[in-house]
Structures are given as C-alpha cells and as structure tokens.
C-alpha cells in the first residue's frame, strides 16, 4: 500500500521535479507542469461516484491521452477511475491505498514523461 511519503520520494527522484501546493493540496511538477497531485474528492465527485467513491486518499496523474486513461480504468477499475470533471482531459484518478510501490512508480514515471519536455524525457530514458 503506497503512502504520500512514497509519492513524494518517487516523484522527487525524477529529473527537474519539484513539490508545490496547488489548490491547497500537494502537487509534483516538472518544469512547472503538474504531473501528479493529491486530489481530495469534492461534493460533486462524491455524488457522482455514489457508493463506489473511495474513502481513502486519491491521487491524480497525467496520462499521455484519453486512450491511456481508458485502458488503465478498464484494466483495473478497482484502482483507477475518473469523474466528469476530467472528461476530455488526459488524467486519471487512483486509489492510493490500492497501489503497490511498483505500480506507483510506473504511474508517476508515465505521468512525468507526459508533461516533461521531450529532451528531458530522452535524457532520462538514456540514463536508465
């Protein structure tokens, strides 16, 4: 089970990443572009999700496109989800307490790569 400390450690290990506060919640950015963030559910989200609304911490993560978002949700609907707030936006919501460290790392790295400048991504991939 991943924690916010795990999120911070994994995100901050990625090149050119900083931690900030956005809308009162923690967010991780690459060159001022948010790629992972804490996303408490709002009243509208809770009403929309109904009984399926998670009770634990929720993480938001950028994804390359709507297809990637749909694939994550279809593959693991108990972990990944979305709300109408994110319709048309390449981001997915995730139940943090249902991620293991490897899944969190993969999510964060993909989110980072979707927001980082191409040159920085290429340099990071070469150095792996």
N, CA, C and O atoms as a Tinker XYZ file with bonds, in Angstrom:
   512  protein
     1  N      0.840000   -1.180000    0.000000    73     2
     2  CA     0.000000    0.000000    0.000000    64     1     3
     3  C      0.889000    1.250000    0.000000    63     2     4     5
     4  O      1.735000    1.416000    0.879000    81     3
     5  N      0.697000    2.106000   -0.968000    73     3     6
     6  CA     1.507000    3.313000   -1.101000    64     5     7
     7  C      0.993000    4.419000   -0.171000    63     6     8     9
     8  O     -0.187000    4.468000    0.176000    81     7
     9  N      1.908000    5.295000    0.215000    73     7    10
    10  CA     1.579000    6.429000    1.073000    64     9    11
    11  C      1.999000    7.726000    0.371000    63    10    12    13
    12  O      2.653000    7.696000   -0.671000    81    11
    13  N      1.610000    8.865000    0.960000    73    11    14
    14  CA     2.031000   10.149000    0.400000    64    13    15
    15  C      3.543000   10.310000    0.483000    63    14    16    17
    16  O      4.139000   10.953000   -0.380000    81    15
    17  N      4.170000    9.740000    1.501000    73    15    18
    18  CA     5.633000    9.784000    1.568000    64    17    19
    19  C      6.248000    9.041000    0.389000    63    18    20    21
    20  O      7.256000    9.482000   -0.162000    81    19
    21  N      5.648000    7.911000   -0.005000    73    19    22
    22  CA     6.120000    7.167000   -1.178000    64    21    23
    23  C      5.956000    8.008000   -2.441000    63    22    24    25
    24  O      6.845000    8.048000   -3.291000    81    23
    25  N      4.814000    8.677000   -2.554000    73    23    26
    26  CA     4.569000    9.530000   -3.732000    64    25    27
    27  C      5.654000   10.594000   -3.818000    63    26    28    29
    28  O      6.251000   10.786000   -4.876000    81    27
    29  N      5.910000   11.279000   -2.723000    73    27    30
    30  CA     6.917000   12.343000   -2.717000    64    29    31
    31  C      8.289000   11.797000   -3.081000    63    30    32    33
    32  O      8.992000   12.385000   -3.903000    81    31
    33  N      8.673000   10.690000   -2.482000    73    31    34
    34  CA    10.002000   10.109000   -2.738000    64    33    35
    35  C     10.152000    9.718000   -4.205000    63    34    36    37
    36  O     11.165000   10.028000   -4.833000    81    35
    37  N      9.150000    9.039000   -4.748000    73    35    38
    38  CA     9.217000    8.569000   -6.135000    64    37    39
    39  C      9.194000    9.749000   -7.113000    63    38    40    41
    40  O      9.985000    9.784000   -8.056000    81    39
    41  N      8.308000   10.697000   -6.899000    73    39    42
    42  CA     8.211000   11.843000   -7.816000    64    41    43
    43  C      9.463000   12.708000   -7.764000    63    42    44    45
    44  O      9.980000   13.120000   -8.803000    81    43
    45  N      9.949000   12.984000   -6.561000    73    43    46
    46  CA    11.115000   13.868000   -6.438000    64    45    47
    47  C     12.396000   13.228000   -6.950000    63    46    48    49
    48  O     13.387000   13.925000   -7.165000    81    47
    49  N     12.394000   11.917000   -7.148000    73    47    50
    50  CA    13.557000   11.239000   -7.726000    64    49    51
    51  C     13.628000   11.439000   -9.244000    63    50    52    53
    52  O     14.656000   11.157000   -9.859000    81    51
    53  N     12.543000   11.921000   -9.844000    73    51    54
    54  CA    12.527000   12.158000  -11.284000    64    53    55
    55  C     13.174000   13.512000  -11.596000    63    54    56    57
    56  O     13.019000   14.458000  -10.823000    81    55
    57  N     13.891000   13.617000  -12.710000    73    55    58
    58  CA    14.614000   14.848000  -13.047000    64    57    59
    59  C     13.724000   16.081000  -13.117000    63    58    60    61
    60  O     12.589000   16.026000  -13.592000    81    59
    61  N     14.258000   17.180000  -12.638000    73    59    62
    62  CA    13.628000   18.511000  -12.726000    64    61    63
    63  C     12.268000   18.575000  -12.042000    63    62    64    65
    64  O     11.417000   19.375000  -12.432000    81    63
    65  N     12.057000   17.748000  -11.034000    73    63    66
    66  CA    10.775000   17.712000  -10.329000    64    65    67
    67  C     10.835000   18.521000   -9.047000    63    66    68    69
    68  O     11.831000   18.503000   -8.325000    81    67
    69  N      9.756000   19.225000   -8.781000    73    67    70
    70  CA     9.608000   19.970000   -7.532000    64    69    71
    71  C      8.259000   19.630000   -6.914000    63    70    72    73
    72  O      7.342000   19.168000   -7.594000    81    71
    73  N      8.160000   19.870000   -5.618000    73    71    74
    74  CA     6.888000   19.705000   -4.927000    64    73    75
    75  C      6.334000   21.083000   -4.626000    63    74    76    77
    76  O      7.071000   21.994000   -4.249000    81    75
    77  N      5.031000   21.226000   -4.795000    73    75    78
    78  CA     4.374000   22.507000   -4.554000    64    77    79
    79  C      3.013000   22.248000   -3.927000    63    78    80    81
    80  O      2.599000   21.104000   -3.735000    81    79
    81  N      2.342000   23.326000   -3.619000    73    79    82
    82  CA     0.958000   23.237000   -3.155000    64    81    83
    83  C      0.091000   23.888000   -4.219000    63    82    84    85
    84  O      0.352000   25.007000   -4.662000    81    83
    85  N     -0.936000   23.170000   -4.615000    73    83    86
    86  CA    -1.846000   23.676000   -5.627000    64    85    87
    87  C     -3.267000   23.437000   -5.139000    63    86    88    89
    88  O     -3.644000   22.305000   -4.836000    81    87
    89  N     -4.052000   24.504000   -5.064000    73    87    90
    90  CA    -5.427000   24.417000   -4.565000    64    89    91
    91  C     -5.467000   23.798000   -3.167000    63    90    92    93
    92  O     -6.420000   23.102000   -2.819000    81    91
    93  N     -4.436000   24.053000   -2.374000    73    91    94
    94  CA    -4.390000   23.569000   -1.005000    64    93    95
    95  C     -3.925000   22.139000   -0.841000    63    94    96    97
    96  O     -3.936000   21.614000    0.272000    81    95
    97  N     -3.517000   21.498000   -1.920000    73    95    98
    98  CA    -3.076000   20.109000   -1.876000    64    97    99
    99  C     -1.674000   19.978000   -2.459000    63    98   100   101
   100  O     -1.215000   20.836000   -3.214000    81    99
   101  N     -1.008000   18.894000   -2.097000    73    99   102
   102  CA     0.331000   18.646000   -2.620000    64   101   103
   103  C      0.288000   18.316000   -4.106000    63   102   104   105
   104  O     -0.631000   17.652000   -4.586000    81   103
   105  N      1.294000   18.789000   -4.818000    73   103   106
   106  CA     1.403000   18.523000   -6.257000    64   105   107
   107  C      2.876000   18.409000   -6.612000    63   106   108   109
   108  O      3.725000   19.061000   -6.005000    81   107
   109  N      3.170000   17.572000   -7.603000    73   107   110
   110  CA     4.537000   17.409000   -8.075000    64   109   111
   111  C      4.581000   17.863000   -9.516000    63   110   112   113
   112  O      3.733000   17.499000  -10.331000    81   111
   113  N      5.601000   18.675000   -9.818000    73   111   114
   114  CA     5.689000   19.335000  -11.117000    64   113   115
   115  C      7.038000   19.071000  -11.766000    63   114   116   117
   116  O      8.055000   18.909000  -11.092000    81   115
   117  N      7.018000   19.031000  -13.073000    73   115   118
   118  CA     8.246000   19.004000  -13.852000    64   117   119
   119  C      8.237000   20.268000  -14.699000    63   118   120   121
   120  O      7.354000   20.466000  -15.533000    81   119
   121  N      9.227000   21.118000  -14.474000    73   119   122
   122  CA     9.318000   22.404000  -15.180000    64   121   123
   123  C      7.980000   23.156000  -15.132000    63   122   124   125
   124  O      7.487000   23.629000  -16.156000    81   123
   125  N      7.410000   23.256000  -13.943000    73   123   126
   126  CA     6.171000   23.995000  -13.677000    64   125   127
   127  C      4.908000   23.376000  -14.267000    63   126   128   129
   128  O      3.867000   24.032000  -14.301000    81   127
   129  N      4.973000   22.136000  -14.729000    73   127   130
   130  CA     3.788000   21.440000  -15.229000    64   129   131
   131  C      3.454000   20.307000  -14.263000    63   130   132   133
   132  O      4.267000   19.409000  -14.044000    81   131
   133  N      2.270000   20.356000  -13.695000    73   131   134
   134  CA     1.851000   19.347000  -12.723000    64   133   135
   135  C      1.658000   17.997000  -13.413000    63   134   136   137
   136  O      1.000000   17.898000  -14.448000    81   135
   137  N      2.251000   16.957000  -12.809000    73   135   138
   138  CA     2.073000   15.620000  -13.367000    64   137   139
   139  C      1.426000   14.645000  -12.384000    63   138   140   141
   140  O      0.797000   13.679000  -12.816000    81   139
   141  N      1.560000   14.867000  -11.094000    73   139   142
   142  CA     0.909000   14.061000  -10.065000    64   141   143
   143  C      0.441000   15.012000   -8.977000    63   142   144   145
   144  O      1.140000   15.967000   -8.637000    81   143
   145  N     -0.750000   14.752000   -8.426000    73   143   146
   146  CA    -1.261000   15.642000   -7.393000    64   145   147
   147  C     -2.208000   14.895000   -6.455000    63   146   148   149
   148  O     -2.815000   13.885000   -6.810000    81   147
   149  N     -2.302000   15.435000   -5.257000    73   147   150
   150  CA    -3.275000   14.958000   -4.294000    64   149   151
   151  C     -4.633000   15.497000   -4.743000    63   150   152   153
   152  O     -4.764000   16.686000   -5.031000    81   151
   153  N     -5.649000   14.623000   -4.805000    73   151   154
   154  CA    -6.942000   15.067000   -5.335000    64   153   155
   155  C     -8.089000   14.614000   -4.428000    63   154   156   157
   156  O     -8.754000   13.618000   -4.714000    81   155
   157  N     -8.316000   15.346000   -3.339000    73   155   158
   158  CA    -9.467000   15.007000   -2.500000    64   157   159
   159  C    -10.754000   15.082000   -3.326000    63   158   160   161
   160  O    -10.907000   15.961000   -4.175000    81   159
   161  N    -11.664000   14.164000   -3.070000    73   159   162
   162  CA   -12.927000   14.183000   -3.799000    64   161   163
   163  C    -13.819000   15.302000   -3.279000    63   162   164   165
   164  O    -13.908000   15.538000   -2.074000    81   163
   165  N    -14.469000   15.975000   -4.199000    73   163   166
   166  CA   -15.361000   17.071000   -3.855000    64   165   167
   167  C    -16.803000   16.566000   -3.795000    63   166   168   169
   168  O    -17.089000   15.433000   -4.181000    81   167
   169  N    -17.702000   17.412000   -3.310000    73   167   170
   170  CA   -19.105000   17.005000   -3.168000    64   169   171
   171  C    -19.673000   16.460000   -4.469000    63   170   172   173
   172  O    -20.352000   15.433000   -4.469000    81   171
   173  N    -19.398000   17.140000   -5.577000    73   171   174
   174  CA   -19.908000   16.690000   -6.871000    64   173   175
   175  C    -19.339000   15.317000   -7.230000    63   174   176   177
   176  O    -20.060000   14.457000   -7.734000    81   175
   177  N    -18.049000   15.112000   -6.970000    73   175   178
   178  CA   -17.426000   13.816000   -7.239000    64   177   179
   179  C    -18.100000   12.719000   -6.420000    63   178   180   181
   180  O    -18.435000   11.657000   -6.945000    81   179
   181  N    -18.295000   12.985000   -5.133000    73   179   182
   182  CA   -18.901000   12.004000   -4.241000    64   181   183
   183  C    -20.318000   11.657000   -4.677000    63   182   184   185
   184  O    -20.713000   10.491000   -4.655000    81   183
   185  N    -21.082000   12.672000   -5.072000    73   183   186
   186  CA   -22.445000   12.430000   -5.542000    64   185   187
   187  C    -22.435000   11.593000   -6.825000    63   186   188   189
   188  O    -23.244000   10.681000   -6.995000    81   187
   189  N    -21.513000   11.921000   -7.709000    73   187   190
   190  CA   -21.415000   11.210000   -8.984000    64   189   191
   191  C    -20.986000    9.755000   -8.793000    63   190   192   193
   192  O    -21.524000    8.858000   -9.442000    81   191
   193  N    -20.026000    9.524000   -7.912000    73   191   194
   194  CA   -19.498000    8.177000   -7.708000    64   193   195
   195  C    -20.390000    7.317000   -6.815000    63   194   196   197
   196  O    -20.370000    6.089000   -6.900000    81   195
   197  N    -21.168000    7.972000   -5.960000    73   195   198
   198  CA   -22.076000    7.233000   -5.088000    64   197   199
   199  C    -21.337000    6.255000   -4.188000    63   198   200   201
   200  O    -20.307000    6.589000   -3.602000    81   199
   201  N    -21.877000    5.038000   -4.084000    73   199   202
   202  CA   -21.290000    4.023000   -3.196000    64   201   203
   203  C    -19.911000    3.561000   -3.643000    63   202   204   205
   204  O    -19.176000    2.964000   -2.857000    81   203
   205  N    -19.550000    3.826000   -4.894000    73   203   206
   206  CA   -18.238000    3.398000   -5.379000    64   205   207
   207  C    -17.136000    4.408000   -5.047000    63   206   208   209
   208  O    -15.967000    4.165000   -5.346000    81   207
   209  N    -17.494000    5.526000   -4.439000    73   207   210
   210  CA   -16.499000    6.563000   -4.100000    64   209   211
   211  C    -15.489000    6.012000   -3.101000    63   210   212   213
   212  O    -15.873000    5.425000   -2.089000    81   211
   213  N    -14.210000    6.197000   -3.377000    73   211   214
   214  CA   -13.197000    5.740000   -2.437000    64   213   215
   215  C    -13.251000    6.535000   -1.137000    63   214   216   217
   216  O    -13.612000    7.712000   -1.131000    81   215
   217  N    -12.893000    5.888000   -0.052000    73   215   218
   218  CA   -12.866000    6.560000    1.244000    64   217   219
   219  C    -11.445000    6.936000    1.636000    63   218   220   221
   220  O    -11.244000    7.719000    2.565000    81   219
   221  N    -10.460000    6.387000    0.941000    73   219   222
   222  CA    -9.064000    6.681000    1.240000    64   221   223
   223  C     -8.516000    7.786000    0.363000    63   222   224   225
   224  O     -9.262000    8.452000   -0.355000    81   223
   225  N     -7.211000    7.978000    0.425000    73   223   226
   226  CA    -6.565000    9.041000   -0.353000    64   225   227
   227  C     -6.641000    8.789000   -1.858000    63   226   228   229
   228  O     -6.558000    7.652000   -2.324000    81   227
   229  N     -6.800000    9.890000   -2.606000    73   227   230
   230  CA    -6.899000    9.821000   -4.068000    64   229   231
   231  C     -5.766000   10.632000   -4.672000    63   230   232   233
   232  O     -5.493000   11.759000   -4.259000    81   231
   233  N     -5.119000   10.038000   -5.650000    73   231   234
   234  CA    -4.034000   10.694000   -6.382000    64   233   235
   235  C     -4.510000   10.943000   -7.810000    63   234   236   237
   236  O     -5.169000   10.094000   -8.410000    81   235
   237  N     -4.174000   12.100000   -8.344000    73   235   238
   238  CA    -4.426000   12.403000   -9.742000    64   237   239
   239  C     -3.112000   12.286000  -10.488000    63   238   240   241
   240  O     -2.059000   12.645000   -9.961000    81   239
   241  N     -3.168000   11.785000  -11.714000    73   239   242
   242  CA    -1.944000   11.642000  -12.500000    64   241   243
   243  C     -2.231000   11.932000  -13.964000    63   242   244   245
   244  O     -3.240000   11.494000  -14.516000    81   243
   245  N     -1.337000   12.669000  -14.573000    73   243   246
   246  CA    -1.429000   12.913000  -16.008000    64   245   247
   247  C     -1.159000   11.609000  -16.744000    63   246   248   249
   248  O     -0.377000   10.773000  -16.292000    81   247
   249  N     -1.812000   11.453000  -17.875000    73   247   250
   250  CA    -1.572000   10.312000  -18.761000    64   249   251
   251  C     -1.353000   10.873000  -20.162000    63   250   252   253
   252  O     -1.725000   12.014000  -20.434000    81   251
   253  N     -0.757000   10.090000  -21.049000    73   251   254
   254  CA    -0.462000   10.626000  -22.386000    64   253   255
   255  C     -1.691000   11.070000  -23.176000    63   254   256   257
   256  O     -1.632000   12.053000  -23.913000    81   255
   257  N     -2.809000   10.347000  -23.025000    73   255   258
   258  CA    -4.002000   10.682000  -23.788000    64   257   259
   259  C     -5.212000    9.971000  -23.188000    63   258   260   261
   260  O     -5.087000    9.195000  -22.242000    81   259
   261  N     -6.389000   10.252000  -23.758000    73   259   262
   262  CA    -7.632000    9.651000  -23.276000    64   261   263
   263  C     -7.619000    8.125000  -23.416000    63   262   264   265
   264  O     -8.222000    7.422000  -22.605000    81   263
   265  N     -6.936000    7.618000  -24.438000    73   263   266
   266  CA    -6.852000    6.170000  -24.626000    64   265   267
   267  C     -6.111000    5.496000  -23.481000    63   266   268   269
   268  O     -6.515000    4.429000  -23.017000    81   267
   269  N     -5.036000    6.112000  -23.030000    73   267   270
   270  CA    -4.281000    5.567000  -21.901000    64   269   271
   271  C     -5.127000    5.581000  -20.634000    63   270   272   273
   272  O     -5.089000    4.638000  -19.843000    81   271
   273  N     -5.888000    6.649000  -20.447000    73   271   274
   274  CA    -6.784000    6.744000  -19.291000    64   273   275
   275  C     -7.814000    5.616000  -19.339000    63   274   276   277
   276  O     -8.014000    4.913000  -18.349000    81   275
   277  N     -8.455000    5.446000  -20.470000    73   275   278
   278  CA    -9.473000    4.400000  -20.613000    64   277   279
   279  C     -8.887000    3.012000  -20.384000    63   278   280   281
   280  O     -9.527000    2.154000  -19.775000    81   279
   281  N     -7.674000    2.795000  -20.870000    73   279   282
   282  CA    -7.033000    1.487000  -20.703000    64   281   283
   283  C     -6.757000    1.183000  -19.227000    63   282   284   285
   284  O     -7.002000    0.069000  -18.764000    81   283
   285  N     -6.252000    2.169000  -18.497000    73   283   286
   286  CA    -5.990000    1.965000  -17.066000    64   285   287
   287  C     -7.273000    1.639000  -16.311000    63   286   288   289
   288  O     -7.306000    0.721000  -15.492000    81   287
   289  N     -8.322000    2.396000  -16.593000    73   287   290
   290  CA    -9.594000    2.193000  -15.903000    64   289   291
   291  C    -10.188000    0.833000  -16.255000    63   290   292   293
   292  O    -10.709000    0.143000  -15.379000    81   291
   293  N    -10.115000    0.440000  -17.523000    73   291   294
   294  CA   -10.653000   -0.851000  -17.944000    64   293   295
   295  C     -9.862000   -2.009000  -17.344000    63   294   296   297
   296  O    -10.435000   -3.029000  -16.960000    81   295
   297  N     -8.551000   -1.845000  -17.265000    73   295   298
   298  CA    -7.679000   -2.911000  -16.762000    64   297   299
   299  C     -7.819000   -3.118000  -15.258000    63   298   300   301
   300  O     -7.828000   -4.254000  -14.784000    81   299
   301  N     -7.928000   -2.025000  -14.508000    73   299   302
   302  CA    -8.007000   -2.125000  -13.049000    64   301   303
   303  C     -9.017000   -1.117000  -12.483000    63   302   304   305
   304  O     -8.626000   -0.125000  -11.869000    81   303
   305  N    -10.324000   -1.376000  -12.692000    73   303   306
   306  CA   -11.339000   -0.422000  -12.233000    64   305   307
   307  C    -11.418000   -0.293000  -10.707000    63   306   308   309
   308  O    -11.988000    0.674000  -10.202000    81   307
   309  N    -10.864000   -1.241000   -9.981000    73   307   310
   310  CA   -10.854000   -1.141000   -8.520000    64   309   311
   311  C     -9.772000   -0.177000   -8.040000    63   310   312   313
   312  O     -9.765000    0.228000   -6.877000    81   311
   313  N     -8.862000    0.187000   -8.936000    73   311   314
   314  CA    -7.753000    1.075000   -8.584000    64   313   315
   315  C     -7.897000    2.437000   -9.271000    63   314   316   317
   316  O     -7.791000    3.476000   -8.620000    81   315
   317  N     -8.139000    2.428000  -10.582000    73   315   318
   318  CA    -8.194000    3.652000  -11.377000    64   317   319
   319  C     -9.634000    4.029000  -11.693000    63   318   320   321
   320  O    -10.475000    3.157000  -11.912000    81   319
   321  N     -9.916000    5.321000  -11.717000    73   319   322
   322  CA   -11.259000    5.801000  -12.024000    64   321   323
   323  C    -11.172000    7.243000  -12.500000    63   322   324   325
   324  O    -10.093000    7.833000  -12.548000    81   323
   325  N    -12.314000    7.793000  -12.849000    73   323   326
   326  CA   -12.371000    9.187000  -13.258000    64   325   327
   327  C    -13.728000    9.756000  -12.841000    63   326   328   329
   328  O    -14.609000    9.032000  -12.376000    81   327
   329  N    -13.867000   11.033000  -13.014000    73   327   330
   330  CA   -15.155000   11.697000  -12.790000    64   329   331
   331  C    -15.400000   12.612000  -13.984000    63   330   332   333
   332  O    -14.509000   12.829000  -14.805000    81   331
   333  N    -16.599000   13.141000  -14.073000    73   331   334
   334  CA   -16.922000   14.014000  -15.201000    64   333   335
   335  C    -16.044000   15.270000  -15.220000    63   334   336   337
   336  O    -15.874000   15.891000  -16.269000    81   335
   337  N    -15.492000   15.644000  -14.073000    73   335   338
   338  CA   -14.596000   16.797000  -14.014000    64   337   339
   339  C    -13.409000   16.615000  -14.963000    63   338   340   341
   340  O    -12.873000   17.593000  -15.482000    81   339
   341  N    -13.002000   15.371000  -15.187000    73   339   342
   342  CA   -11.833000   15.080000  -16.012000    64   341   343
   343  C    -12.200000   14.614000  -17.418000    63   342   344   345
   344  O    -11.329000   14.149000  -18.153000    81   343
   345  N    -13.468000   14.728000  -17.809000    73   343   346
   346  CA   -13.866000   14.369000  -19.174000    64   345   347
   347  C    -13.083000   15.216000  -20.171000    63   346   348   349
   348  O    -13.023000   16.440000  -20.052000    81   347
   349  N    -12.490000   14.553000  -21.147000    73   347   350
   350  CA   -11.732000   15.257000  -22.176000    64   349   351
   351  C    -10.350000   15.705000  -21.735000    63   350   352   353
   352  O     -9.648000   16.383000  -22.486000    81   351
   353  N     -9.954000   15.334000  -20.527000    73   351   354
   354  CA    -8.650000   15.742000  -20.013000    64   353   355
   355  C     -7.803000   14.494000  -19.778000    63   354   356   357
   356  O     -8.289000   13.538000  -19.173000    81   355
   357  N     -6.564000   14.476000  -20.235000    73   355   358
   358  CA    -5.721000   13.287000  -20.081000    64   357   359
   359  C     -5.166000   13.147000  -18.664000    63   358   360   361
   360  O     -3.996000   13.429000  -18.402000    81   359
   361  N     -6.032000   12.706000  -17.769000    73   359   362
   362  CA    -5.637000   12.472000  -16.379000    64   361   363
   363  C     -6.521000   11.380000  -15.812000    63   362   364   365
   364  O     -7.673000   11.221000  -16.216000    81   363
   365  N     -5.975000   10.634000  -14.879000    73   363   366
   366  CA    -6.714000    9.559000  -14.235000    64   365   367
   367  C     -6.633000    9.744000  -12.727000    63   366   368   369
   368  O     -5.651000   10.280000  -12.213000    81   367
   369  N     -7.661000    9.303000  -12.025000    73   367   370
   370  CA    -7.652000    9.304000  -10.572000    64   369   371
   371  C     -7.361000    7.887000  -10.104000    63   370   372   373
   372  O     -7.658000    6.915000  -10.799000    81   371
   373  N     -6.782000    7.785000   -8.931000    73   371   374
   374  CA    -6.337000    6.484000   -8.452000    64   373   375
   375  C     -6.494000    6.390000   -6.942000    63   374   376   377
   376  O     -6.255000    7.360000   -6.222000    81   375
   377  N     -6.893000    5.231000   -6.473000    73   375   378
   378  CA    -6.968000    4.956000   -5.043000    64   377   379
   379  C     -5.543000    4.656000   -4.564000    63   378   380   381
   380  O     -5.012000    3.572000   -4.809000    81   379
   381  N     -4.944000    5.613000   -3.892000    73   379   382
   382  CA    -3.550000    5.490000   -3.481000    64   381   383
   383  C     -3.317000    4.249000   -2.624000    63   382   384   385
   384  O     -2.288000    3.586000   -2.762000    81   383
   385  N     -4.251000    3.933000   -1.752000    73   383   386
   386  CA    -4.048000    2.801000   -0.851000    64   385   387
   387  C     -4.191000    1.443000   -1.538000    63   386   388   389
   388  O     -4.033000    0.407000   -0.893000    81   387
   389  N     -4.486000    1.439000   -2.825000    73   387   390
   390  CA    -4.545000    0.182000   -3.578000    64   389   391
   391  C     -3.378000    0.011000   -4.543000    63   390   392   393
   392  O     -3.331000   -0.945000   -5.317000    81   391
   393  N     -2.445000    0.945000   -4.485000    73   391   394
   394  CA    -1.243000    0.858000   -5.320000    64   393   395
   395  C     -0.099000    0.275000   -4.512000    63   394   396   397
   396  O      0.096000    0.628000   -3.349000    81   395
   397  N      0.655000   -0.617000   -5.131000    73   395   398
   398  CA     1.908000   -1.020000   -4.503000    64   397   399
   399  C      2.995000   -0.082000   -5.028000    63   398   400   401
   400  O      2.736000    0.740000   -5.906000    81   399
   401  N      4.181000   -0.203000   -4.504000    73   399   402
   402  CA     5.236000    0.743000   -4.875000    64   401   403
   403  C      5.583000    0.686000   -6.359000    63   402   404   405
   404  O      5.825000    1.724000   -6.974000    81   403
   405  N      5.611000   -0.507000   -6.940000    73   403   406
   406  CA     5.943000   -0.636000   -8.358000    64   405   407
   407  C      4.886000    0.032000   -9.237000    63   406   408   409
   408  O      5.229000    0.737000  -10.186000    81   407
   409  N      3.614000   -0.182000   -8.931000    73   407   410
   410  CA     2.538000    0.444000   -9.715000    64   409   411
   411  C      2.586000    1.966000   -9.577000    63   410   412   413
   412  O      2.362000    2.688000  -10.548000    81   411
   413  N      2.878000    2.449000   -8.370000    73   411   414
   414  CA     3.002000    3.888000   -8.150000    64   413   415
   415  C      4.168000    4.448000   -8.954000    63   414   416   417
   416  O      4.049000    5.509000   -9.567000    81   415
   417  N      5.278000    3.750000   -8.954000    73   415   418
   418  CA     6.450000    4.204000   -9.707000    64   417   419
   419  C      6.123000    4.293000  -11.202000    63   418   420   421
   420  O      6.464000    5.279000  -11.855000    81   419
   421  N      5.465000    3.267000  -11.740000    73   419   422
   422  CA     5.106000    3.267000  -13.165000    64   421   423
   423  C      4.135000    4.403000  -13.493000    63   422   424   425
   424  O      4.276000    5.074000  -14.516000    81   423
   425  N      3.157000    4.610000  -12.624000    73   423   426
   426  CA     2.194000    5.695000  -12.825000    64   425   427
   427  C      2.899000    7.047000  -12.814000    63   426   428   429
   428  O      2.665000    7.877000  -13.692000    81   427
   429  N      3.759000    7.269000  -11.827000    73   427   430
   430  CA     4.467000    8.545000  -11.702000    64   429   431
   431  C      5.407000    8.781000  -12.881000    63   430   432   433
   432  O      5.480000    9.893000  -13.404000    81   431
   433  N      6.121000    7.746000  -13.298000    73   431   434
   434  CA     7.053000    7.906000  -14.418000    64   433   435
   435  C      6.315000    8.212000  -15.715000    63   434   436   437
   436  O      6.766000    9.038000  -16.509000    81   435
   437  N      5.180000    7.546000  -15.932000    73   435   438
   438  CA     4.404000    7.832000  -17.145000    64   437   439
   439  C      3.817000    9.234000  -17.092000    63   438   440   441
   440  O      3.799000    9.945000  -18.097000    81   439
   441  N      3.338000    9.627000  -15.921000    73   439   442
   442  CA     2.784000   10.976000  -15.764000    64   441   443
   443  C      3.875000   12.016000  -16.008000    63   442   444   445
   444  O      3.659000   13.001000  -16.714000    81   443
   445  N      5.040000   11.790000  -15.423000    73   443   446
   446  CA     6.176000   12.698000  -15.600000    64   445   447
   447  C      6.530000   12.824000  -17.086000    63   446   448   449
   448  O      6.710000   13.927000  -17.602000    81   447
   449  N      6.628000   11.667000  -17.767000    73   447   450
   450  CA     7.011000   11.666000  -19.183000    64   449   451
   451  C      5.970000   12.368000  -20.053000    63   450   452   453
   452  O      6.311000   12.906000  -21.106000    81   451
   453  N      4.709000   12.370000  -19.627000    73   451   454
   454  CA     3.672000   13.030000  -20.428000    64   453   455
   455  C      3.707000   14.549000  -20.284000    63   454   456   457
   456  O      3.123000   15.259000  -21.104000    81   455
   457  N      4.379000   15.053000  -19.262000    73   455   458
   458  CA     4.431000   16.505000  -19.035000    64   457   459
   459  C      5.833000   17.110000  -19.211000    63   458   460   461
   460  O      5.963000   18.313000  -19.440000    81   459
   461  N      6.850000   16.303000  -19.109000    73   459   462
   462  CA     8.226000   16.813000  -19.209000    64   461   463
   463  C      8.574000   17.168000  -20.654000    63   462   464   465
   464  O      8.017000   16.590000  -21.587000    81   463
   465  N      9.486000   18.112000  -20.837000    73   463   466
   466  CA     9.959000   18.409000  -22.192000    64   465   467
   467  C     10.576000   17.158000  -22.831000    63   466   468   469
   468  O     11.204000   16.350000  -22.146000    81   467
   469  N     10.393000   17.010000  -24.126000    73   467   470
   470  CA    10.877000   15.811000  -24.843000    64   469   471
   471  C     12.365000   15.555000  -24.614000    63   470   472   473
   472  O     12.781000   14.413000  -24.417000    81   471
   473  N     13.152000   16.607000  -24.642000    73   471   474
   474  CA    14.597000   16.440000  -24.468000    64   473   475
   475  C     14.922000   15.862000  -23.091000    63   474   476   477
   476  O     15.780000   14.988000  -22.970000    81   475
   477  N     14.240000   16.347000  -22.058000    73   475   478
   478  CA    14.455000   15.845000  -20.711000    64   477   479
   479  C     14.032000   14.384000  -20.609000    63   478   480   481
   480  O     14.712000   13.588000  -19.961000    81   479
   481  N     12.930000   14.026000  -21.233000    73   479   482
   482  CA    12.481000   12.627000  -21.239000    64   481   483
   483  C     13.523000   11.751000  -21.925000    63   482   484   485
   484  O     13.869000   10.682000  -21.422000    81   483
   485  N     14.020000   12.201000  -23.068000    73   483   486
   486  CA    15.022000   11.427000  -23.805000    64   485   487
   487  C     16.297000   11.251000  -22.975000    63   486   488   489
   488  O     16.882000   10.168000  -22.959000    81   487
   489  N     16.719000   12.295000  -22.297000    73   487   490
   490  CA    17.923000   12.199000  -21.457000    64   489   491
   491  C     17.702000   11.237000  -20.299000    63   490   492   493
   492  O     18.600000   10.480000  -19.934000    81   491
   493  N     16.519000   11.269000  -19.731000    73   491   494
   494  CA    16.204000   10.396000  -18.587000    64   493   495
   495  C     16.152000    8.933000  -19.043000    63   494   496   497
   496  O     16.659000    8.054000  -18.345000    81   495
   497  N     15.553000    8.667000  -20.185000    73   495   498
   498  CA    15.443000    7.298000  -20.698000    64   497   499
   499  C     16.818000    6.728000  -21.031000    63   498   500   501
   500  O     17.079000    5.548000  -20.796000    81   499
   501  N     17.695000    7.566000  -21.577000    73   499   502
   502  CA    19.043000    7.119000  -21.921000    64   501   503
   503  C     19.796000    6.721000  -20.662000    63   502   504   505
   504  O     20.562000    5.757000  -20.664000    81   503
   505  N     19.577000    7.459000  -19.599000    73   503   506
   506  CA    20.309000    7.205000  -18.361000    64   505   507
   507  C     19.767000    6.065000  -17.538000    63   506   508   509
   508  O     20.374000    5.718000  -16.524000    81   507
   509  N     18.642000    5.454000  -17.924000    73   507   510
   510  CA    18.050000    4.366000  -17.126000    64   509   511
   511  C     18.969000    3.183000  -16.981000    63   510   512
   512  O     18.608000    2.196000  -16.340000    81   511
